[in-house]
Amino acid sequence: MATALPLVALLVAGCAALASATTFTVGESQGWTTGANYDSWANGKSFAVGDTLVFRYVSKAHTVTEVTKSGYDTCSGSGANALSDDDSGSTTVTLTTPGTHYFICNVPGHCASGMKFAITVSATRSGAAASAAAPQVPVASVAVAAAAAIKLLFF
Ligand SMILES: [Cu+2]
């Protein structure tokens, strides 16, 4: 049973990391619309892989288009600039890769009038929220414990 303990600790840490995934409603009560400021909405929030963005808007009135940096800079959500696109009225985007993600509305004029934002997504959630929620088991100490257990078994 000596080898089971580090494994259990790893599993517990892993589950805590999954449980800390956050759902963000873009624009809060304003939703996804013209006349809101999405830079200020995103400002101060920390996004991590596994988090979800929920966009609420009237179907067909807007699009949620994830674009390249070039698409973001030029407000162009067509062709090679578009990574994903939806106008269903309720769009959920799960952030699956770290790095900068760019979102615009592809209805003509809307991006230029403010329906655009960029967020930086980190590979793992860090900082106060994570350390409060997760039992802190440093990976290095788990590895040392596992190595010690293996030595006990085989030497
Ligand atoms: Cu729009």
Residues whose N, C-alpha, C, O or C-beta is under 5 A from the ligand:
A	BS01	CU	A61 H62 T63 C105 V107 H110 M115
